[in-house]
């Protein structure tokens, strides 16, 4: 029986429309494939003839913790001791990782008033850092 993905169980899920108490979330390749109440998860496994799709590679019990969509930081000059205007790829990656640790999945980075050349450099550095960013916001 093939296994893949991650199942988060026993979590309270905050969605844009409602709170799902005692829920589960199935993740596959970093994306949400299914979510609902634990009773629905158990029913799906029971009803499945092969149950292949219902068998996750890893099950994580969140023990009643809350799960939310990732946050989007709408205005930030930096984080983790790094500043957007530092002008290095390492600073951008440090900034992105620091925000990811706090649940931020997207950032609208903010520069300071600066020279045209400094601002163009920051844009180029962002472009380069984006290629290397595997674990940050």
Secondary structure as UniProt FT lines:
FT   STRAND          6..14
FT   STRAND          19..28
FT   TURN            29..30
FT   STRAND          31..37
FT   HELIX           38..47
FT   HELIX           52..54
FT   STRAND          58..61
FT   TURN            63..64
FT   STRAND          66..67
FT   STRAND          71..76
FT   STRAND          78..79
FT   TURN            80..81
FT   STRAND          82..83
FT   HELIX           84..86
FT   HELIX           89..100
FT   TURN            101..103
FT   STRAND          104..109
FT   HELIX           116..132
//
